[in-house]
Amino acid sequence: MDGFAGSLDDSISAASTSDVQDRLSALELRVQQQEDEITVLKAALADVLRRLTISEDHVASVKKSVPSKGQPGIREAISMSCITNGSGASRKPSHTSSVSIARKETLSSAAKSGTEKKKEKPQGQREKKEDSHSNDQSPQIRASPSPQPSSQPLQIHRQTQESKNSTPTKSIKRPPTAEKSHNSWENSDDTRNKLLRAVSTSKLISKVIKNADKHKDVIINQAKMSTREKNSQEGEYVKMFMRGRPITMFIPSDVDNYDDIRTELPPEKLKLEWVYGYRGKDCRANVYLLPTGEIVYFIASVVVLFNYEERTQRHYLGHTDCVKCLAIHPDKIRIATGQIAGVDKDGRPLQPHVRVWDSVSLSTLQIIGLGTFERGVGCLDFSKAMIIPIQDKRKIKRKDSGVHLCVIDDSNEHMLTVWDWQKKSKGAEIKTTNEVVLAVEFHPTDANTIITCGKSHIFFWTWSGNSLTRKQGVFGKYEKPKFVQCLTFLGNGDVLTGDSGGVILIWSKTTVEPTPGKGPKGVYQISKQIKAHDGSVFTLCQMRNGMLLTGGGKDRKIILWDHDLNPEREIEVPDQYGTIRAVAEGKADQFLVGTSRNFILRGTFNDGFQIEVQGHTDELWGLATHPFKDLLLTCAQDRQVCMWNSVEHRLEWTRLVDEPGHCADFHPSGTVVAIGTHSGRWFVLDAETRDLVSIHTDGNEQLSVMRYSLDGTFLAVGSHDNFIYLYVVSENGRKYSRHGKCTGHSSYITHLDWSPDNKYIMSNSGDYEILYWDIPNGCKLIRNRSDCKDIDWTTYTCVLGFQVFGQFI
């Protein structure tokens, strides 16, 4: 029973686990979409309530008014409101920004004071209003969502003493939800009504994203602020929207004209220098040695080409989401990599596809499969055999191998497609099976044969033109394995498969007429069985000299087999590196090994193994840089805390902690580092010895940010319980005592920064809030945010704020 459990674990670790993770990712995306939908519905409801309140106020003011010289002004205001809010057929579509809404409500409020007040206004203001009115009536082309300089002038609101003294006689009261969720849909009743009628979550979310991006530019919106806020806040501010949330950023006093500080994007570009880690936990057959002496592998959306002798890396960055498989062209120069489906930063879907690229120039040669593959690309392979198409009866043209590419996607039916990748044309397509498919290979000598294997099956496909026909491998008297894990080919064309039972099977093609009832001529049948490993056979590698390397799962052994498939030598991979996921031939007598704990090892049977690449085995959440050394620290879901040397690109030390880490920060002295976990506990470790210095708990939810003050006398801990916990730090970061708690955010803390004098904290939250805190006076929330516009900050890690406006959003 134990053997069965171990075998099953080995079998499904790279297939079923990947499928479960994909489904979990899909569920997480769906939950996020539903949360966005709720936000939209709240915003629409709040807008309806606001409009009802305005309408009631207008009706009440009309009933109470006595006909006078000011009456035409009231009629004008009511007429304007009806034109904007009405749904008659004569209503013009709204193409303007939220400025028109602000103007509309200002008109309605001003009308209550009669036309006499309007007559007292300077001529210049009257002309400005008339210009605004004419602009509101004509469609405008929106500026780019990016807050970068554009041809459309920036609109800034300046609060003056005159505007403060001329407040409306009756303030408009709005529900708190309307204050937070009021957004750009108020420009168009039609758009909002369509959103409310929408049934499809995906359609609704796409409308949210479209409108949020459309209104990322800066706007005036005095009407969005309550009367109390308008009376208490002074100065200029810029406002933008993120997913329907208004974000107000006050302009510092030393900025006289915002247009003067708007600049073009800097010409400098960031270049990726180094990637730490390798994806071996849930992938296979993804480590190869190129003729350039580089090891090629992938992690996340980056394909890495690592020269272990020169300690240099190059990177192919063409993919838009995680890479899951890799194939090498027979010329050893061109490479094909397949990626999963995903979404971009704006929520738009990214389609799975395959990229064929040049490993020397790192240039993309072809992109295939856009709109064809579902969920992702599971495995792929280049054709290897020489193809000899007959042009006519007299001429025969010979083509090089590698012109075709076969691909298995991650759909339920695991579709097999064959492509002429240079022409970007699909030659054939067929459903394979509803079970997991783990490998696909072109036969090296028969160009018309493709083999796939996976859960409880091996299929031999005959490809002719635009059709594929399947013949299932029959195990007969041999035990049928739960998984056929891998396959390769012998020099004579026989097929070798490794399975979850630790067995290697040799499949030979029949060339004689079979006995009646024994099957047709030309099918592959099992000719030999070899017990190779305890547990599963995870990888097979045919070497240049004709010998064979096999890698086991449970026993972690690499075995060298001679030409007659007799075991010659073996070596065991140490337990701390995990089980074997990929084996490739290296230089001379060396071989490369990729493991389930994301190590890439280089070894020989005589000298053992040397680590070339290593990284975390689960999602990495926390990152901190040393204040004055070339060191960086990472913490992840795998509970590993790693200290890296960023110059030599190697691991200094690692420590296993009790819980998954989510955030970290170094003390300014560099002697200790604080690490926050997913449960509310946080640790302080010695940066040199990795010893535990202190341990504390704040709440019972995930900690999202740790930040020491400039002099190291305070530590701020941001949590998913919406609080910021403050600690007094002494003894050079080794003693901590609670100082207070910042309460006021309506969502989890995402970022925070200290002022140099330790008096103030600026923080961002998950619902795009920008709040400021007075630390000496009891960690109180500063209500008047304009008072903080001239504060300097030690760091600018917050992604929302005037100082970083245009960099992150």
C-alpha positions in Angstrom: 0.0 0.0 0.0 2.8 2.4 0.8 4.5 1.6 -2.5 1.2 2.3 -4.3 0.9 5.6 -2.5 4.4 6.6 -3.3 4.0 5.6 -6.9 0.8 7.5 -7.2 2.3 10.6 -5.6 5.2 10.5 -8.1 2.8 10.1 -10.9 0.4 12.9 -10.3 2.8 15.4 -8.8 3.6 17.0 -12.1 0.3 16.5 -13.8 -2.7 16.5 -11.4 -1.1 19.1 -9.1 -0.7 21.4 -12.1 -4.3 20.9 -13.1 -5.5 21.6 -9.5 -3.4 24.7 -9.4 -4.8 25.9 -12.7 -8.3 25.3 -11.4 -7.6 27.1 -8.2 -6.2 30.0 -10.2 -9.4 30.1 -12.2 -11.5 30.1 -9.1 -9.4 32.9 -7.6 -9.9 34.9 -10.8 -13.6 34.3 -10.7 -13.9 35.4 -7.1 -12.0 38.6 -8.0 -14.4 39.2 -10.9 -17.4 38.8 -8.6 -15.9 41.2 -6.1 -15.4 43.7 -8.9 -19.0 43.1 -10.0 -20.2 43.9 -6.5 -18.2 47.1 -6.4 -19.8 48.1 -9.7 -23.3 47.4 -8.4 -22.6 49.3 -5.2 -21.3 52.2 -7.3 -24.4 52.2 -9.5 -26.8 52.0 -6.5 -25.0 54.8 -4.8 -25.3 56.9 -8.0 -29.0 56.3 -8.1 -29.4 57.3 -4.5 -27.4 60.5 -5.2 -29.5 61.4 -8.1 -32.7 60.8 -6.1 -31.4 63.1 -3.4 -30.5 65.8 -5.9 -33.9 65.5 -7.6 -35.8 65.8 -4.3 -33.7 68.8 -3.4 -34.5 70.4 -6.7 -38.2 69.8 -6.4 -38.3 71.1 -2.8 -36.4 74.3 -3.9 -38.8 74.9 -6.7 -41.8 74.6 -4.5 -40.4 76.9 -1.9 -39.2 79.5 -4.3 -41.2 82.7 -5.0 -41.2 84.1 -8.5 -38.6 86.8 -8.8 -35.8 88.0 -11.0 -33.9 84.9 -10.1 -36.6 82.6 -11.4 -35.1 82.2 -14.8 -31.9 81.0 -13.2 -33.7 78.3 -11.3 -35.5 77.2 -14.5 -32.1 77.1 -16.3 -30.6 74.9 -13.6 -33.5 72.5 -13.6 -33.5 72.3 -17.4 -29.8 71.5 -17.4 -30.3 68.8 -14.8 -33.1 67.2 -16.9 -31.0 67.3 -20.0 -28.2 65.5 -18.3 -30.2 63.0 -16.4 -33.1 62.5 -18.7 -33.6 59.4 -20.8 -35.6 61.0 -23.7 -34.9 60.2 -27.3 -33.6 63.7 -27.9 -30.8 63.3 -25.3 -27.3 63.5 -26.8 -24.8 60.7 -25.9 -22.3 61.8 -23.3 -18.7 61.9 -24.3 -17.3 64.2 -21.8 -15.4 63.5 -18.6 -16.6 63.9 -15.1 -16.0 67.6 -15.4 -19.4 68.0 -16.9 -21.0 66.4 -13.9 -19.2 68.7 -11.6 -20.3 71.7 -13.6 -23.9 70.4 -13.6 -24.1 70.1 -9.8 -22.4 73.5 -9.4 -25.0 75.1 -11.7 -27.8 73.4 -9.7 -26.4 74.8 -6.4 -25.7 78.2 -7.8 -29.2 78.5 -9.1 -30.6 78.4 -5.6 -29.0 81.8 -4.9 -30.8 83.4 -7.9 -29.4 85.1 -11.0 -28.3 88.1 -9.0 -25.3 86.3 -7.7 -24.5 85.2 -11.2 -24.5 88.8 -12.4 -21.9 89.7 -9.7 -19.4 87.3 -11.2 -16.5 88.8 -13.3 -16.8 88.7 -17.0 -13.9 86.3 -17.3 -15.6 83.7 -15.2 -18.8 84.0 -17.3 -16.9 83.5 -20.5 -15.1 80.5 -19.0 -18.4 78.9 -18.1 -19.8 79.5 -21.6 -16.7 77.8 -23.1 -17.2 74.9 -20.7 -20.9 74.7 -21.7 -20.0 74.5 -25.4 -17.4 71.9 -24.7 -19.9 69.8 -22.9 -22.3 69.7 -25.8 -19.7 68.5 -28.3 -18.1 65.0 -28.3 -14.5 64.8 -27.3 -11.9 62.2 -27.9 -10.6 60.9 -24.6 -6.9 61.3 -23.7 -4.7 58.3 -23.2 -5.4 56.4 -20.0 -1.8 56.9 -19.0 -1.2 60.1 -16.9 1.7 61.0 -19.2 1.8 64.3 -21.1 -0.7 64.5 -23.9 -2.3 67.0 -26.2 -5.2 67.4 -23.9 -4.5 70.1 -21.2 -4.4 68.9 -17.6 -7.4 70.0 -15.6 -6.6 71.0 -12.0 -8.9 72.2 -9.3 -7.8 75.1 -7.1 -9.8 75.8 -3.9 -9.8 79.6 -3.2 -11.2 81.7 -0.5 -13.9 83.0 -2.8 -15.2 79.5 -3.5 -15.1 78.7 0.2 -17.3 81.7 1.0 -19.8 81.0 -1.7 -20.9 77.5 -0.5 -24.4 76.4 -1.5 -27.2 77.4 1.0 -28.1 73.8 1.3 -25.5 71.0 1.2 -26.2 67.9 -0.7 -26.1 64.9 1.6 -24.9 61.7 0.1 -24.6 58.1 1.5 -21.1 57.1 2.5 -21.1 54.5 -0.2 -21.7 57.2 -2.8 -18.7 59.1 -1.5 -16.3 56.2 -2.1 -17.9 54.5 -5.1 -19.0 57.6 -7.1 -17.3 57.2 -10.5 -17.2 58.0 -14.1 -20.4 56.1 -15.1 -22.5 59.1 -14.0 -21.6 60.7 -17.4 -24.0 58.3 -19.1 -27.3 56.7 -17.9 -27.2 54.4 -20.8 -23.9 52.9 -19.8 -24.9 52.5 -16.2 -28.3 50.9 -17.1 -26.4 48.4 -19.3 -24.2 47.5 -16.4 -27.1 46.9 -14.1 -28.8 44.7 -16.7 -25.7 42.7 -17.4 -25.9 39.1 -16.5 -22.5 37.9 -17.5 -19.8 38.5 -15.0 -17.2 38.6 -17.7 -19.1 41.2 -19.6 -19.6 43.3 -16.5 -16.0 43.1 -15.5 -14.8 44.1 -19.0 -17.0 47.2 -18.7 -15.5 48.0 -15.4 -12.0 47.7 -16.7 -12.8 49.6 -19.9 -14.3 52.5 -17.9 -11.6 52.5 -15.3 -8.9 52.7 -17.9 -10.8 55.3 -19.8 -10.8 57.6 -16.8 -7.3 57.2 -15.5 -6.6 60.8 -16.5 -6.7 63.7 -14.2 -10.0 65.5 -13.8 -11.8 68.3 -11.9 -14.5 67.0 -9.6 -15.5 69.5 -6.9 -19.0 68.0 -6.8 -17.6 64.6 -5.7 -16.4 66.1 -2.4 -18.7 66.8 0.4 -19.2 70.4 1.6 -17.3 69.6 4.7 -14.3 68.4 2.7 -14.4 71.5 0.5 -14.3 73.8 3.5 -11.5 72.0 5.2 -9.1 71.3 2.3 -7.2 74.0 0.6 -4.9 74.1 -2.5 -4.7 72.3 -5.8 -5.2 68.6 -6.3 -5.4 66.1 -9.1 -8.0 63.3 -9.1 -8.2 60.1 -11.0 -10.1 56.9 -10.9 -9.0 53.3 -10.3 -11.7 50.7 -10.8 -14.4 53.2 -10.0 -12.6 54.6 -6.9 -11.7 58.3 -6.8 -8.1 59.0 -5.8 -7.3 62.6 -4.8 -3.7 63.7 -4.7 -2.8 67.1 -3.3 -0.1 69.1 -5.1 2.8 70.3 -2.9 3.0 74.1 -2.3 6.3 74.4 -4.1 4.7 73.4 -7.4 3.3 76.5 -8.9 2.2 75.0 -12.2 1.6 71.3 -12.6 2.2 71.5 -16.3 5.7 72.7 -15.7 6.7 69.5 -13.9 5.1 67.1 -16.4 7.9 65.5 -18.3 8.4 62.9 -21.0 9.2 59.3 -20.1 12.9 58.9 -19.4 14.9 57.3 -22.3 16.5 54.8 -20.0 15.1 51.3 -19.9 15.5 48.6 -17.3 17.2 45.4 -18.4 16.8 42.1 -16.7 20.1 41.1 -15.2 19.5 37.9 -13.3 16.8 35.4 -12.5 17.0 33.3 -9.4 15.2 29.9 -9.6 13.8 27.3 -11.9 10.4 25.7 -12.4 10.8 22.0 -11.8 8.1 21.3 -9.2 5.2 20.8 -11.7 7.1 20.6 -15.1 9.2 18.0 -16.8 11.7 17.7 -19.7 12.6 21.4 -19.4 16.4 21.4 -19.0 18.7 21.2 -22.0 22.3 22.1 -22.9 22.7 24.2 -26.0 25.8 24.1 -28.3 26.7 27.6 -26.9 27.4 25.9 -23.6 24.3 27.5 -22.0 21.7 25.6 -20.0 18.2 26.6 -21.2 15.2 26.4 -18.8 12.3 28.5 -17.7 10.7 30.1 -14.7 7.5 32.2 -14.7 7.3 33.9 -18.1 11.1 34.1 -18.6 13.2 31.5 -20.5 16.7 31.6 -19.1 19.9 30.8 -21.0 22.6 30.3 -18.3 26.3 29.9 -19.0 27.5 28.2 -15.8 31.2 28.5 -16.7 31.1 32.3 -17.3 28.3 32.8 -14.7 26.2 34.8 -17.1 22.5 34.8 -18.1 20.6 35.8 -21.1 16.8 35.9 -21.2 14.0 35.4 -23.7 11.2 37.8 -22.6 8.6 37.3 -25.3 6.0 35.5 -23.3 3.2 37.2 -21.5 2.5 34.6 -18.9 4.0 31.5 -17.3 5.9 29.1 -19.6 5.0 25.4 -19.1 6.9 23.5 -21.8 10.0 23.7 -24.0 11.3 21.9 -27.1 14.6 22.1 -28.9 14.7 22.2 -32.7 17.0 19.5 -34.3 19.4 22.3 -35.3 19.9 23.0 -31.5 19.5 26.7 -32.2 15.8 27.3 -32.5 13.5 26.8 -29.5 9.8 26.5 -29.1 8.1 27.4 -25.7 4.5 27.2 -24.8 2.6 29.4 -22.2 -0.6 29.3 -20.3 -3.6 31.6 -20.5 -3.7 34.6 -18.2 -4.8 38.2 -17.8 -2.8 41.4 -18.2 -2.6 44.2 -15.7 -5.8 45.7 -16.9 -7.7 42.4 -16.7 -7.8 41.7 -20.4 -7.3 38.0 -21.3 -4.0 36.7 -22.6 -4.3 33.8 -25.0 -2.1 30.7 -24.7 0.3 30.2 -27.5 3.6 28.9 -28.7 6.6 31.0 -29.6 9.4 29.8 -31.8 12.6 31.9 -31.3 16.3 32.0 -32.1 18.5 31.2 -29.1 21.4 33.1 -30.5 19.7 36.5 -31.3 16.8 35.9 -28.9 14.5 37.1 -31.6 11.0 35.7 -32.1 10.6 33.8 -35.3 6.9 32.9 -35.1 3.9 32.9 -32.8 1.4 30.2 -33.4 -1.9 29.1 -31.8 -3.4 32.4 -30.8 -7.1 31.6 -30.4 -6.6 27.9 -30.9 -5.3 26.5 -27.6 -7.3 26.5 -24.4 -6.0 27.1 -20.9 -2.4 26.5 -21.9 0.1 24.5 -23.8 1.0 21.2 -22.0 3.7 19.7 -24.2 5.1 20.1 -27.7 7.8 18.7 -30.0 9.6 19.5 -33.3 9.6 17.0 -36.1 12.9 15.1 -36.4 12.7 12.9 -39.5 13.7 14.0 -43.0 10.5 14.8 -45.0 10.6 13.9 -48.7 7.5 15.4 -50.4 7.0 14.4 -54.0 6.5 17.4 -56.3 5.7 15.3 -59.3 6.5 11.9 -60.6 10.0 12.9 -61.7 11.3 15.3 -59.1 11.8 14.7 -55.4 12.7 17.6 -53.1 14.3 17.0 -49.8 13.5 19.2 -46.8 15.3 19.5 -43.5 13.7 18.2 -40.3 12.1 20.4 -37.8 9.6 22.1 -40.1 6.6 20.8 -38.2 5.6 21.2 -34.6 3.1 19.1 -32.7 1.3 20.6 -29.7 -1.0 19.3 -26.9 -3.1 21.9 -25.2 -4.6 21.8 -21.7 -8.2 21.7 -22.7 -10.5 18.9 -21.4 -10.0 17.0 -24.7 -6.3 17.7 -24.8 -6.3 18.7 -28.5 -3.4 17.5 -30.6 -2.5 19.9 -33.4 0.3 19.7 -36.0 1.7 22.9 -37.5 4.0 24.1 -40.2 5.3 26.7 -37.9 7.2 28.7 -40.5 4.0 29.2 -42.5 2.0 29.5 -39.3 -0.5 27.0 -40.8 -2.3 24.2 -38.9 -2.1 20.9 -40.7 -4.2 18.7 -38.6 -6.2 18.7 -35.3 -7.8 16.0 -33.3 -9.0 15.2 -29.7 -6.7 12.9 -27.9 -8.3 12.0 -24.5 -9.9 13.5 -21.5 -7.1 12.1 -19.3 -3.9 13.8 -18.6 -1.4 13.9 -21.4 2.2 14.1 -20.2 4.4 13.9 -23.4 4.2 14.1 -27.2 7.0 13.2 -29.6 7.6 13.0 -33.3 9.2 9.7 -34.3 12.8 10.4 -35.3 12.8 8.2 -38.4 9.1 8.0 -39.4 7.9 11.5 -40.1 4.3 10.4 -40.2 4.2 9.0 -36.7 3.5 10.9 -33.5 3.3 9.3 -30.1 1.5 10.6 -27.0 1.4 9.2 -23.5 -0.2 10.0 -20.1 -2.6 8.6 -17.6 -3.2 4.9 -18.4 -2.5 5.2 -22.1 -0.1 5.5 -25.0 -1.3 6.4 -28.4 0.4 6.0 -31.8 -0.8 8.6 -34.3 -0.5 8.4 -38.0 -0.4 11.8 -39.6 -1.2 12.1 -43.3 -1.9 15.6 -44.7 -4.8 17.1 -42.7 -5.8 14.0 -40.8 -4.7 12.0 -37.8 -5.6 8.4 -37.0 -5.0 6.8 -33.6 -3.9 3.4 -32.6 -3.9 2.6 -28.9 -1.0 0.8 -27.4 -2.1 -2.6 -26.0 -0.4 -3.8 -22.8 -1.6 -7.3 -23.1 0.0 -9.6 -20.6 1.9 -6.8 -19.0 0.5 -4.8 -16.1 -1.2 -1.6 -17.3 0.5 1.3 -15.5 -1.5 4.2 -13.9 0.7 6.7 -15.8 3.0 6.4 -18.8 5.4 9.2 -17.7 7.9 9.6 -20.5 9.1 8.2 -23.8 12.2 8.2 -26.0 13.5 6.2 -29.0 16.3 3.7 -29.7 18.5 3.9 -32.7 16.5 1.2 -34.5 13.2 3.1 -34.2 11.9 1.2 -31.2 9.9 3.2 -28.6 10.9 3.2 -24.9 8.4 4.3 -22.2 8.8 4.8 -18.5 5.8 4.4 -16.3 4.6 4.9 -12.7 5.4 1.3 -11.8 9.2 1.8 -12.3 9.1 -0.2 -15.5 10.7 0.5 -18.9 8.8 -1.0 -21.8 10.2 -1.4 -25.4 7.6 -1.0 -28.1 8.6 -2.5 -31.5 6.7 -2.1 -34.8 5.5 -5.4 -36.3 6.7 -6.1 -39.8 5.2 -9.5 -40.4 1.7 -10.6 -40.8 0.3 -11.3 -37.3 -1.5 -14.5 -36.4 -5.3 -14.3 -36.5 -6.7 -12.3 -33.6 -3.3 -10.8 -32.7 -3.7 -7.4 -34.3 -2.9 -5.7 -37.7 0.4 -5.4 -39.4 2.5 -2.3 -38.7 1.3 -1.6 -35.1 3.6 -1.1 -32.1 3.7 -4.0 -29.6 5.6 -4.6 -26.4 8.7 -6.6 -27.1 10.5 -6.3 -23.7 10.0 -5.2 -20.1 12.7 -4.0 -17.7 12.2 -3.2 -14.0 14.3 0.0 -13.7 13.4 2.0 -10.6 11.6 1.8 -7.3 8.7 4.1 -7.8 8.1 5.8 -11.1 10.4 6.4 -14.1 10.1 10.1 -14.5 12.5 10.8 -17.4 14.4 9.0 -20.2 17.4 10.6 -22.0 18.9 9.0 -25.1 22.6 10.0 -25.2 24.7 10.8 -28.3 26.7 7.6 -27.9 23.5 5.5 -27.9 23.5 4.8 -24.2 20.5 5.7 -22.0 20.0 7.7 -18.8 16.9 7.2 -16.7 15.7 9.2 -13.7 13.5 7.8 -10.9 11.0 9.5 -8.8 10.8 7.8 -5.5 14.3 6.3 -5.4 15.9 9.6 -6.7 18.4 7.5 -8.8 20.0 8.2 -12.1 20.9 5.0 -13.9 23.2 4.7 -17.0 22.2 1.8 -19.3 24.4 0.3 -22.0 23.3 -0.4 -25.6 21.7 -3.7 -24.6 19.8 -1.9 -21.8 21.8 -3.4 -19.0 22.4 -1.1 -16.0 26.0 0.1 -15.9 26.2 2.8 -13.3 23.9 4.7 -10.9 24.0 7.6 -8.6 21.4 8.9 -6.1 20.3 12.5 -5.9 20.5 13.7 -2.2 17.1 14.1 -0.5 17.4 17.8 0.1 17.2 18.4 -3.7 13.9 16.6 -4.2 13.0 14.0 -6.7 14.1 14.0 -10.4 12.0 15.8 -13.0 14.4 16.2 -16.0 17.7 14.7 -17.1 19.7 16.0 -20.0 23.2 15.2 -21.4 25.9 17.7 -20.6 29.5 18.2 -21.7 31.8 15.2 -21.8 30.6 12.7 -19.2 28.4 15.2 -17.4 24.7 15.3 -17.1 22.1 17.9 -16.0 19.3 17.2 -13.5 16.2 19.2 -12.8 14.5 18.4 -9.5 11.1 18.8 -7.8 12.5 21.3 -5.4 13.6 23.6 -8.2 17.3 22.8 -8.3 19.3 22.3 -11.4 22.3 20.1 -10.7 25.4 19.3 -12.8 27.0 16.0 -12.0 29.0 12.9 -13.0 28.9 9.4 -11.7 32.4 9.8 -10.3 32.2 13.3 -8.7 28.6 13.6 -7.6 26.5 16.8 -8.0 27.1 20.5 -8.0 24.3 23.1 -7.6 24.0 25.4 -10.6 20.5 26.9 -10.1 18.2 27.0 -7.1 15.2 28.9 -5.9 12.0 28.8 -3.9 9.5 25.9 -4.4 6.4 28.0 -4.0 5.1 31.5 -4.5 7.5 34.2 -3.5 5.9 37.1 -1.6 8.5 38.9 0.5 11.6 40.8 -0.7 14.0 43.1 1.1 17.3 44.6 0.2 20.2 45.1 2.7 20.7 48.8 3.5 24.4 48.9 2.5 25.5 45.4 1.3 24.8 43.7 -2.0 22.4 41.3 -0.4 18.7 40.6 -0.8 16.4 38.5 1.3 13.3 36.6 0.1 10.6 34.7 1.8 7.9 32.5 0.3 5.0 30.1 0.7 7.5 27.3 1.0 8.5 28.7 4.5 12.1 29.2 3.3 13.9 32.4 4.1 16.8 32.9 1.7 19.7 35.4 1.7 21.1 36.1 -1.8 24.4 37.7 -2.9 23.3 40.0 -5.7 26.8 40.4 -7.1 27.9 36.8 -7.2 24.4 35.6 -7.8 24.5 32.8 -5.2 22.8 31.8 -2.1 24.4 33.0 1.2 22.1 31.1 3.6 18.6 29.7 4.0 16.5 29.0 7.0 13.2 27.2 7.3 10.6 29.1 9.5 7.4 27.8 11.0 5.0 29.6 8.6 4.9 31.0 5.1 6.6 34.4 4.8 4.8 37.3 3.1 6.9 40.4 3.7 10.3 41.5 5.1 12.4 44.6 5.9 16.0 45.1 7.1 16.8 47.2 10.2 18.8 50.3 9.1 21.8 48.8 10.9 21.6 45.7 8.7 22.1 43.4 11.6 18.6 42.0 11.8 15.7 41.5 9.4 11.9 41.3 10.3 9.7 38.8 8.4 5.9 38.8 8.4 3.9 35.7 7.9 0.4 34.8 6.7 -1.0 34.2 10.2 -0.1 37.5 11.9 3.1 36.3 13.5 6.4 38.0 12.6 10.0 37.0 13.3 13.2 38.9 13.6 16.3 37.0 12.4 20.0 37.8 12.8 21.2 38.7 9.3 24.5 37.0 9.7 23.9 33.9 11.8 20.2 33.5 10.8 19.4 32.9 14.5 15.9 33.8 15.8 16.1 37.2 17.7 12.4 37.9 18.5 8.9 36.7 17.7 5.6 38.6 18.0 2.0 38.3 16.9 -0.4 41.0 15.6 -3.9 39.9 14.8 -4.6 36.6 13.0 -4.5 37.7 9.4 -1.8 37.9 6.8 0.9 40.6 7.3 1.5 42.5 4.1 4.2 45.1 4.8 7.0 45.6 7.4 8.8 48.9 7.5 11.4 50.3 9.8 11.7 54.1 10.3 14.8 55.9 9.0 16.7 55.7 12.3 15.4 52.2 13.2 13.6 53.3 16.4 10.2 52.3 15.1 8.7 49.4 13.2 5.4 49.6 11.4 3.6 46.4 10.6 0.7 46.5 8.0 -1.9 43.7 8.2 -4.8 42.4 6.2 -7.0 43.2 9.2 -6.8 46.8 8.1 -4.6 47.9 11.0 -1.0 49.2 11.1 0.8 48.1 14.3 3.6 50.3 15.7 6.5 49.1 17.8 9.3 51.0 19.5 12.7 49.3 18.6 15.7 49.4 20.8 19.1 47.5 21.3 19.9 47.9 17.6 16.8 46.0 16.4 16.8 43.3 19.1 14.0 44.5 21.4 10.5 45.5 20.5 7.6 47.0 22.6 4.1 48.0 21.3 3.6 51.7 20.8 0.2 51.9 19.2 -2.1 51.0 16.4 -3.3 53.0 13.4 -7.0 52.4 12.8 -9.0 53.9 9.9 -8.4 52.0 6.7 -11.4 50.2 5.1 -9.3 47.5 3.5 -6.0 45.7 3.9 -2.7 47.6 4.0 -0.6 47.3 0.9 2.2 49.9 1.3 3.5 52.4 3.8 6.3 55.0 4.2 7.8 56.9 7.1 8.7 60.5 7.2 12.4 61.2 8.1 11.5 62.6 11.6 9.4 59.5 12.5 6.3 61.7 13.0 4.2 60.6 10.1 3.2 57.6 8.1 1.7 57.5 4.6 -0.2 54.3 3.8 -2.1 52.7 0.9 -4.8 50.1 1.1 -6.5 47.5 -1.1 -9.3 49.8 -2.0 -6.9 52.6 -3.2 -7.0 54.8 -0.1 -4.2 57.3 0.7 -4.2 58.0 4.4 -1.7 59.9 6.7 -1.0 59.2 10.4 0.3 61.3 13.2 2.5 59.0 15.3 3.5 61.2 18.3 -0.1 62.1 19.0 -1.4 58.6 19.5 -1.2 57.2 15.9 -4.2 59.3 14.9 -5.6 59.6 11.4 -5.0 63.1 9.9 -8.4 64.1 8.6 -7.2 67.0 6.5 -5.0 65.3 4.0 -4.0 68.6 2.3 -2.0 69.3 5.5 0.4 66.5 4.5 1.1 67.6 0.9 4.5 69.2 1.9 5.8 66.3 4.0 9.0 64.6 2.9 9.2 60.9 3.0 12.1 58.6 3.6 11.0 56.2 0.9 8.3 56.2 -1.8 7.1 52.6 -1.8 3.4 53.6 -1.8 2.1 53.3 -5.3 -0.6 55.9 -4.8 0.3 59.5 -4.2 1.4 62.7 -6.0 5.1 61.9 -5.7 4.7 58.6 -7.6 1.8 59.7 -9.9 2.5 58.3 -13.4 5.0 55.7 -12.3 2.7 52.9 -11.0 -0.7 54.0 -12.4 
